[in-house]
Amino acid sequence: MTHHPAPTAPARATAPTGASAWVTVDAAAIRDNVAALVRRCAPAQVMAVVKADAYGHGLVTAARAALAGGATWLGVAQLEEALALRAAGVDAPLLTWIYPPQADLGAALDADVDLTVGSRWNLDAVVAAARQRGTTARVQAKVDTGLGRGGVLTDWSEFTHALAAAVAEGAVHVTGTWSHFAWADAPQHPTVRAQQERFVEAVAELEAAGVDPGLRHLANSAATLTNPSAHFDLVRPGLAVYGLSPVPDLGSPADFGLREAMRVTARLTQVKRANAGQGVSYGHEYTTDRDTVLGLVPMGYADGIPRHAGNAGPVQVGGRRHTIAGRVCMDQFVLDLGPDFDGAPGDEVTVLGRGADGEPTAQDWAQAAGTINYEVVTRMAPRLPRVVVGEGA
């Protein structure tokens, strides 16, 4: 596979005319991140997880970029996401794992989507849909190895026999067996080893029941980057696909050979002088301590800026770092730009960018808001236009 070195500068977008704020997605970064993960994990295959609108980066854009980088599978949480990919012409192997009893599983079978069966009702519903369609459903068995969330937890042996019967009938074909870590971002946590051991046991039980387990996969982004023993046949990175570190205490994106694929930019809509002692934004939780210049940024919690990042969220204007002044409002926040600021309305504000370029990062925002970088990128609102760059790089 051809190695695509990371560029020294991020791809830049032409700003949307008239937009107050927008999200730029570097498809080449997604492609190159996946290529780096493919090299790291070979011979294990890579399933790029593109759920939640590809962590805010755009479902179809990210899926195509990930496949270009060497991913052999795509993964989504919701069945509707899988069907949207198929409707867009994406025909790669595709796994989904969340659907209610009311879901149209026939549509999933018609679209050649692999369905996770992580409970007896899941299996029964898929078998019924396969019988109705007169076809064989592609399924992946999910065992709960200790997370206490999705998957079969206490009755795995009973489930394996039911799955074996469905395989013998020709109602289902098992393409994989998987589970999910509780503490993958803490590689030395005792649950990590315990879950791996339980996973191996569960696979052995399937084989003993006469079921080929298919591709075995357990590793999310954190385990993909830090725990080679958990790679098995396939790894399932999500966050790392988009150039963010799932273990910021262990390494930055650059440390893992990744680069951020998302940039969030806004334009100042007002610049005005304020005297010392001026309260700023709701509740006056910030007060100017000198004569200064205030700038209005047209993004708020309706756009994905965490409300609890007031007086903490980092942005960059004209190459200088600033912190939100006062509370975040629904559609805007204020910056204290300092007495010497000589910019004007229309100047660009980098809300989120690449750490290698000294810009505020998703991790910076996560620390400021007391959350995780996953939440920062996935919460960017649909009303922000998406501009894609780097597709032909």
HELIX and SHEET records of a PDB file:
HELIX    1   1 ALA A   27  CYS A   41  1                                  15    
HELIX    2   2 LYS A   51  TYR A   55  1                                   5    
HELIX    3   3 LEU A   59  ALA A   68  1                                  10    
HELIX    4   4 LEU A   79  ALA A   87  1                                   9    
HELIX    5   5 LEU A  105  ASP A  110  1                                   6    
HELIX    6   6 ARG A  120  ARG A  133  1                                  14    
HELIX    7   7 TRP A  156  GLU A  169  1                                  14    
HELIX    8   8 PRO A  190  ALA A  208  1                                  19    
HELIX    9   9 SER A  221  THR A  226  1                                   6    
HELIX   10  10 PRO A  228  ALA A  230  5                                   3    
HELIX   11  11 LEU A  239  TYR A  242  5                                   4    
HELIX   12  12 ALA A  254  PHE A  256  5                                   3    
HELIX   13  13 TYR A  282  HIS A  284  5                                   3    
HELIX   14  14 ARG A  307  ALA A  309  5                                   3    
HELIX   15  15 GLY A  355  ASP A  357  5                                   3    
HELIX   16  16 ALA A  362  ALA A  369  1                                   8    
HELIX   17  17 ASN A  373  THR A  378  1                                   6    
SHEET    1   A 9 GLN A 270  ALA A 274  0                                        
SHEET    2   A 9 THR A 292  VAL A 297 -1                                        
SHEET    3   A 9 PHE A 333  ASP A 336 -1                                        
SHEET    4   A 9 ARG A 320  ALA A 325 -1                                        
SHEET    5   A 9 PRO A 314  VAL A 317 -1                                        
SHEET    6   A 9 GLU A 348  LEU A 352 -1                                        
SHEET    7   A 9 MET A 262  ARG A 267 -1                                        
SHEET    8   A 9 ALA A  21  ASP A  26 -1                                        
SHEET    9   A 9 ARG A 386  VAL A 389  1                                        
SHEET    1   B 9 GLN A  45  VAL A  49  0                                        
SHEET    2   B 9 TRP A  73  GLN A  78  1                                        
SHEET    3   B 9 LEU A  94  ILE A  98  1                                        
SHEET    4   B 9 ASP A 114  VAL A 117  1                                        
SHEET    5   B 9 ALA A 137  LYS A 142  1                                        
SHEET    6   B 9 VAL A 172  TRP A 178  1                                        
SHEET    7   B 9 LEU A 215  ALA A 219  1                                        
SHEET    8   B 9 LEU A 234  VAL A 235  1                                        
SHEET    9   B 9 GLN A  45  VAL A  49  1                                        
SHEET    1   C 2 GLY A 279  VAL A 280  0                                        
SHEET    2   C 2 TYR A 286  THR A 287 -1                                        
END                                                                             
